[in-house]
Amino acid sequence: MSMEQTLMKLSAILIAVLLSITSVTVFAHSGGTDSKGCHRNHKTNDYHCH
């Protein structure tokens, strides 16, 4: 395997790892939702939908 192929493979692995780590932050928080898929954040009194 050439040096260029090795670097490309390492780059792809690094990007995959970074994406998997940063994508954890986009999961919805826990909390019950109403029939519309919405709920109120009791700390901020904000009503929002998922």
N, C-alpha and C positions, 0 to 999 in steps of 0.2 A: 504494500500500500504506500502510495506516495505521501509526501509531507502535506501537500495540498488536500488530499483526500482525508487525511487524519485531522487536519484543522477544520475542514468542513463538517466532519462527523462530530468533533468536539463542540463546534459552534451550535450544531443542531441539538445536541444533548443539553447544552447550557441554556438555550432558548426554551426548550421543553421544560426544564427544571424551573426556570424563572416564571414561565407562564403558569405552571401548576402551583407554585407557591403564591403568586399574586392573585390567582383566581379564587383562592379561599375567601378573600374579602368580599366577593360579590354574592355569596350565599345569603338568602333572606334570613332575617332574624326569627327567632321563635316567637310565638304569640298566636292566639286564636284569631281567626278571621270570621267575618260575618258571611251571609249568603252571597254577597257581592265580591268576596275575596279581600275585603278591607278591614281595617281595625284602627283603633285609637292608641297612640303612644301616650301613656298616662304621665310620663315625665314632662313631655313638651306640649301635651294636649293637641297634638297633630293627628289628623285623620288621613290615612293614606291607604292605597290599594297596591296589591302585588300582581 
